[in-house]
Amino acid sequence: MINETLLSVKNLKKYFHLGRRAQLKAVNNVSLEIKRGETLGLVGESGCGKTTLGRTIVKIYKPDSGQIEYAGHNIWKQNRKETLSYRKQAQIIYQDPYASLDPLSVVGSSIAEGLIIHKMYSSDEQRQKRVNELLEMVGLNSEHASRFPHEFSGGQRQRIGIARALAVRPQLIVCDEPISALDVSIQAQIVNLLMQMQRDMGLSYLFISHDLSMIKQISDRIAVMYLGNIVELAPAEFLYDNHKHPYTKALLSAIPIPDPKIERMRKRILLSGDVPSPINLPDICSFYKRCPHAIDVCKDIRPELKETEQGHFIACHCV
């Protein structure tokens, strides 16, 4: 059921240590939940920590502090067997499908690798049958299993990446900007495919993107991230109509409107200043230097993410 929490992230921090003193605070005290059958969209500027958060959730990176619970179990207190089971349940689709595929292996072998690791089938024939089913599921065919990644287009390679993620029958998939490297017409096909897979299999997605129009279409709820922090989180339609955080307002004002007359008349919010460096970032509001509404407390205390009305969370002293 969509109201049942599948994944819970609490006060998660992931820092990259650059020498003895420098710390890049990629994810800085993030808390969020993903329900069963839900798509949580994650948006923000490049370098804000979206990919790091996604990779920490699937245990590619180890956090510095905080916890991640999957189905009520802390994944960072698991033994080797439990970790293997979790990695079967939580998969990732990468932004660059070509870089994530072994160029020396045919795609059938890449898709079957997870089946072998998790010992899901007892024979090569059964695994090959599953690979063929997956290829057909994503709009390819069994003949493609014997081809190499360079023989496919970008959209086809992303379909192969989706097939590989689905191979072990996961419940949660982190979609790390899976459409950003594709043509617009192909983007729609991939998004429609992901939505169809979700309906058929009851999947949960963390959908990372900087495409604000697309994220609204696919997401149930949206979290806005800025310099390692979640600054606003709300149901998708509600966020677009009732956003409150100054950064969210600036982001949404950049979405182009198809009507030329309205587009010419509307006023875009342009932020002044540059994005602060995430290295050794002080524990204050990271947005205050660019915020037109900043007050004295913003440069002294980092605002906590608080629920201002049901389902709407904001981290801002001025709201």
Backbone torsions as a table, in degrees:
resi	resn	phi	psi	omega
1	MET	NA	147.0	-174.7
2	ILE	-69.7	-17.9	179.6
3	ASN	-85.4	-8.3	-179.5
4	GLU	-87.4	127.9	-178.8
5	THR	-73.6	125.4	176.9
6	LEU	-95.1	-46.4	-177.8
7	LEU	-128.2	134.3	178.5
8	SER	-128.9	123.2	177.9
9	VAL	-110.0	126.1	-176.4
10	LYS	-128.0	119.5	173.9
11	ASN	49.3	44.9	-174.9
12	LEU	-78.7	132.7	175.5
13	LYS	-128.8	133.2	173.5
14	LYS	-134.9	110.6	179.9
15	TYR	-111.2	143.2	172.5
16	PHE	-104.4	123.0	-173.7
17	HIS	-89.4	118.3	-177.7
18	LEU	-108.4	85.4	-175.3
19	GLY	85.0	-161.2	-174.2
20	ARG	-76.6	-34.9	-170.9
21	ARG	-115.0	-28.8	-174.1
22	ALA	-80.5	134.9	176.8
23	GLN	-130.4	127.4	173.5
24	LEU	-94.6	111.7	-174.8
25	LYS	-87.0	81.1	-175.5
26	ALA	-69.6	-43.5	175.8
27	VAL	-127.4	121.7	-168.5
28	ASN	-128.0	88.8	175.1
29	ASN	67.1	55.5	-177.9
30	VAL	-95.6	135.0	174.5
31	SER	-130.7	133.2	176.1
32	LEU	-163.6	168.2	177.5
33	GLU	-133.0	150.1	172.5
34	ILE	-125.7	126.4	-179.2
35	LYS	-85.6	162.1	174.5
36	ARG	-65.4	131.1	178.8
37	GLY	77.2	9.5	-175.5
38	GLU	-104.3	152.3	168.0
39	THR	-110.4	118.0	173.8
40	LEU	-101.3	115.2	177.2
41	GLY	-83.0	141.5	179.4
42	LEU	-126.8	115.9	-175.4
43	VAL	-123.8	160.0	178.1
44	GLY	159.7	170.2	-179.8
45	GLU	-65.9	160.5	174.2
46	SER	-59.9	136.1	179.5
47	GLY	87.4	6.6	-177.2
48	CYS	-84.0	-7.7	177.3
49	GLY	108.8	7.5	-176.8
50	LYS	-61.2	-50.2	-177.9
51	THR	-66.2	-40.1	178.6
52	THR	-60.8	-41.7	177.6
53	LEU	-61.8	-46.2	179.5
54	GLY	-61.2	-42.8	-178.3
55	ARG	-72.0	-28.7	175.3
56	THR	-70.5	-36.9	179.3
57	ILE	-62.3	-36.6	-179.9
58	VAL	-93.8	12.9	173.2
59	LYS	69.4	28.7	169.1
60	ILE	-78.5	-40.2	174.9
61	TYR	-109.1	148.5	175.5
62	LYS	-98.6	129.8	-177.9
63	PRO	-73.8	159.0	175.2
64	ASP	-81.5	-33.1	176.0
65	SER	-162.1	174.6	-176.1
66	GLY	92.5	-177.0	-179.9
67	GLN	-144.6	154.2	175.8
68	ILE	-125.7	120.7	179.3
69	GLU	-110.6	129.3	175.9
70	TYR	-115.5	120.0	-177.2
71	ALA	52.8	37.4	176.1
72	GLY	86.8	0.5	-177.6
73	HIS	-114.9	132.9	178.4
74	ASN	-71.5	114.5	-173.6
75	ILE	-72.4	-15.2	179.9
76	TRP	-93.3	8.2	172.9
77	LYS	-120.4	28.4	-177.9
78	GLN	-95.8	149.4	171.6
79	ASN	-82.4	-177.0	-174.0
80	ARG	-62.4	-41.8	-179.6
81	LYS	-65.3	-42.4	179.9
82	GLU	-67.6	-35.7	177.2
83	THR	-64.3	-41.8	177.9
84	LEU	-62.0	-40.0	178.4
85	SER	-65.3	-40.0	178.9
86	TYR	-65.2	-40.5	-178.7
87	ARG	-68.7	-19.2	171.3
88	LYS	-75.2	-32.7	-177.7
89	GLN	-83.3	-26.3	-176.5
90	ALA	-121.4	114.7	-178.2
91	GLN	-118.5	171.4	-178.3
92	ILE	-136.5	141.8	170.9
93	ILE	-110.4	122.3	-172.6
94	TYR	-85.7	159.4	-179.5
95	GLN	-65.2	-43.7	-178.7
96	ASP	-103.7	100.7	-175.4
97	PRO	-65.5	-29.2	-178.6
98	TYR	-71.6	-43.4	-179.0
99	ALA	-67.5	-23.9	-177.1
100	SER	-89.4	-4.7	178.5
101	LEU	-106.9	141.2	178.2
102	ASP	-70.3	115.8	-177.4
103	PRO	-67.2	-15.6	-178.4
104	LEU	-97.6	-0.8	179.9
105	SER	-115.0	142.0	174.0
106	VAL	-67.9	154.6	-172.5
107	VAL	-65.4	-28.5	177.1
108	GLY	-60.4	-39.2	178.4
109	SER	-68.8	-38.7	178.8
110	SER	-63.9	-40.9	179.7
111	ILE	-69.5	-37.4	-176.3
112	ALA	-76.7	-13.9	-174.9
113	GLU	-57.7	-44.3	179.1
114	GLY	-64.8	-34.9	178.5
115	LEU	-64.2	-37.0	179.4
116	ILE	-71.1	-45.9	-178.2
117	ILE	-59.8	-41.4	-177.0
118	HIS	-93.2	6.5	174.0
119	LYS	51.5	50.4	-174.2
120	MET	-85.5	-22.4	179.6
121	TYR	-134.8	148.4	-172.9
122	SER	-89.1	-13.6	-176.7
123	SER	-137.3	158.1	177.7
124	ASP	-63.1	-34.3	-179.5
125	GLU	-65.0	-41.3	179.2
126	GLN	-67.3	-40.2	178.0
127	ARG	-64.9	-41.4	179.7
128	GLN	-65.3	-36.9	176.9
129	LYS	-62.6	-42.2	178.3
130	ARG	-64.9	-41.0	178.1
131	VAL	-60.6	-43.9	179.2
132	ASN	-63.6	-39.5	177.3
133	GLU	-61.8	-42.3	-179.2
134	LEU	-66.1	-42.0	178.8
135	LEU	-61.8	-42.5	178.2
136	GLU	-68.1	-33.4	-180.0
137	MET	-62.8	-34.5	-177.2
138	VAL	-98.4	14.6	173.7
139	GLY	90.2	14.0	174.6
140	LEU	-109.8	-165.8	177.3
141	ASN	-140.8	171.7	-173.0
142	SER	-61.7	-26.6	179.3
143	GLU	-64.6	-26.4	-179.0
144	HIS	-70.5	-16.1	-176.8
145	ALA	-62.7	-27.0	-176.5
146	SER	-95.0	8.9	-179.5
147	ARG	-101.1	160.7	179.9
148	PHE	-93.8	157.7	-176.5
149	PRO	-54.8	-35.6	-176.9
150	HIS	-68.3	-11.4	-179.8
151	GLU	-86.4	1.4	-177.0
152	PHE	-114.7	157.6	172.6
153	SER	-77.6	171.2	179.7
154	GLY	-60.9	-41.8	178.9
155	GLY	-65.4	-38.8	178.3
156	GLN	-67.4	-39.5	178.7
157	ARG	-64.3	-36.3	177.6
158	GLN	-67.6	-35.4	174.9
159	ARG	-62.4	-38.0	176.9
160	ILE	-65.3	-39.9	176.5
161	GLY	-61.9	-37.9	176.8
162	ILE	-66.7	-43.1	178.6
163	ALA	-60.7	-40.9	179.8
164	ARG	-64.7	-40.3	179.2
165	ALA	-66.9	-34.8	-178.3
166	LEU	-80.0	-14.4	-170.3
167	ALA	-54.8	-41.8	-174.2
168	VAL	-93.2	13.7	177.4
169	ARG	57.3	60.0	-179.8
170	PRO	-75.6	169.6	173.8
171	GLN	-106.9	-26.4	-178.0
172	LEU	-125.8	132.3	176.3
173	ILE	-128.1	126.9	171.7
174	VAL	-88.8	115.2	179.6
175	CYS	-99.3	99.7	-173.8
176	ASP	-90.0	87.7	-178.2
177	GLU	47.6	56.8	-172.8
178	PRO	-71.7	-8.7	-176.6
179	ILE	-118.9	-2.1	-171.6
180	SER	-67.4	-26.3	-177.9
181	ALA	-94.0	8.0	-173.3
182	LEU	-109.7	157.9	173.6
183	ASP	-63.7	156.4	-175.7
184	VAL	-58.7	-43.0	-179.0
185	SER	-64.6	-35.2	178.8
186	ILE	-74.8	-33.3	178.0
187	GLN	-55.6	-46.0	-179.0
188	ALA	-62.1	-38.9	179.2
189	GLN	-63.5	-43.6	-178.5
190	ILE	-67.4	-42.1	178.2
191	VAL	-63.2	-43.5	177.7
192	ASN	-62.0	-38.7	178.0
193	LEU	-63.5	-45.1	179.7
194	LEU	-63.0	-39.9	179.4
195	MET	-67.5	-37.0	177.5
196	GLN	-66.9	-41.9	177.8
197	MET	-61.3	-38.5	179.5
198	GLN	-64.7	-43.6	179.1
199	ARG	-64.4	-39.7	-176.2
200	ASP	-75.3	-32.8	-170.5
201	MET	-117.0	-4.0	-179.5
202	GLY	68.5	32.6	-176.5
203	LEU	-72.8	156.2	170.8
204	SER	-112.7	138.5	-178.9
205	TYR	-122.2	140.3	157.4
206	LEU	-103.8	106.9	-172.7
207	PHE	-103.6	106.0	-178.0
208	ILE	-92.2	130.0	-178.6
209	SER	-162.4	160.4	169.4
210	HIS	-112.8	4.9	177.6
211	ASP	-88.3	100.0	-172.7
212	LEU	-69.5	-29.1	178.3
213	SER	-71.2	-43.4	-178.7
214	MET	-69.0	-38.6	-177.3
215	ILE	-64.0	-32.7	177.7
216	LYS	-66.9	-37.8	-177.6
217	GLN	-66.5	-38.3	-171.0
218	ILE	-97.3	-19.1	-168.8
219	SER	-94.7	147.9	168.7
220	ASP	-86.6	-42.9	174.4
221	ARG	-132.1	158.8	-178.5
222	ILE	-131.2	133.9	173.1
223	ALA	-111.6	132.1	179.5
224	VAL	-102.8	126.4	-174.9
225	MET	-115.1	139.2	177.8
226	TYR	-142.3	120.1	178.5
227	LEU	46.7	51.6	174.3
228	GLY	84.8	-0.4	-178.1
229	ASN	-122.2	146.3	168.8
230	ILE	-82.5	119.9	-177.5
231	VAL	-102.0	-20.5	176.7
232	GLU	-158.1	142.7	-179.9
233	LEU	-147.5	130.6	-177.5
234	ALA	-165.3	164.8	171.5
235	PRO	-55.5	146.6	-170.3
236	ALA	-54.4	-56.1	-177.3
237	GLU	-62.0	-40.1	-179.2
238	PHE	-64.0	-42.0	-178.2
239	LEU	-62.4	-41.7	-177.8
240	TYR	-69.2	-29.0	-178.1
241	ASP	-96.0	-22.8	-172.1
242	ASN	-133.4	29.7	-179.3
243	HIS	-64.1	144.9	-174.5
244	LYS	-122.3	-33.4	-175.4
245	HIS	-68.8	136.9	-178.8
246	PRO	-57.3	-34.4	179.0
247	TYR	-69.5	-41.5	177.2
248	THR	-61.5	-41.3	178.6
249	LYS	-59.4	-42.8	179.9
250	ALA	-66.5	-41.4	178.6
251	LEU	-60.9	-50.7	-174.9
252	LEU	-70.0	-25.3	177.9
253	SER	-70.1	-15.1	-178.9
254	ALA	-86.4	-7.9	-179.8
255	ILE	-70.3	122.4	179.0
256	PRO	-68.2	144.8	178.7
257	ILE	-105.3	130.1	-175.1
258	PRO	-59.9	-28.0	-179.2
259	ASP	-79.0	116.0	-176.6
260	PRO	-60.2	-35.7	-178.3
261	LYS	-65.5	-47.4	179.5
262	ILE	-66.0	-39.9	-179.3
263	GLU	-60.6	-39.4	-179.9
264	ARG	-70.7	-32.3	-174.5
265	MET	-83.5	-28.9	-174.1
266	ARG	-73.9	158.4	-176.4
267	LYS	-111.6	121.3	179.0
268	ARG	-85.3	142.5	177.8
269	ILE	-87.2	115.5	179.6
270	LEU	-102.9	122.6	-179.1
271	LEU	-82.8	137.4	177.4
272	SER	-88.9	156.3	176.6
273	GLY	79.9	173.6	-179.3
274	ASP	-102.8	160.8	175.6
275	VAL	-66.9	126.6	179.3
276	PRO	-60.9	155.3	176.9
277	SER	-69.8	134.7	177.2
278	PRO	-77.7	-1.5	-180.0
279	ILE	-80.2	125.0	-178.6
280	ASN	52.2	40.9	-179.7
281	LEU	-65.3	126.3	179.5
282	PRO	-67.9	159.1	-175.8
283	ASP	-83.1	66.3	179.3
284	ILE	-132.8	-175.4	174.7
285	CYS	-69.2	114.9	-176.0
286	SER	-71.5	-10.7	-176.6
287	PHE	-100.6	-5.2	-166.4
288	TYR	-64.6	-30.3	-179.6
289	LYS	-68.8	-20.5	-179.3
290	ARG	-108.4	-3.1	-172.9
291	CYS	-88.2	128.3	178.9
292	PRO	-73.7	-10.1	-176.7
293	HIS	-113.6	13.3	-174.2
294	ALA	-62.6	142.8	176.7
295	ILE	-123.1	176.3	-173.2
296	ASP	-58.3	-39.3	-176.4
297	VAL	-64.5	-23.3	-177.4
298	CYS	-63.8	-32.4	-178.2
299	LYS	-91.3	6.2	179.4
300	ASP	-117.7	-34.6	-173.1
301	ILE	-132.9	133.3	176.9
302	ARG	-77.8	126.6	-179.3
303	PRO	-69.6	141.0	177.3
304	GLU	-86.9	151.3	177.0
305	LEU	-76.5	113.4	-176.2
306	LYS	-125.3	149.3	179.3
307	GLU	-82.8	113.5	-179.0
308	THR	-90.2	-28.7	170.3
309	GLU	-152.2	169.5	-170.0
310	GLN	-54.8	118.5	176.4
311	GLY	81.1	-1.5	-177.0
312	HIS	-113.9	114.2	-177.3
313	PHE	-114.3	136.7	-178.7
314	ILE	-138.4	140.0	173.7
315	ALA	-113.1	89.7	-177.4
316	CYS	-160.8	133.9	178.0
317	HIS	-75.4	-19.4	-171.7
318	CYS	-97.9	2.5	-177.9
319	VAL	-107.0	NA	NA
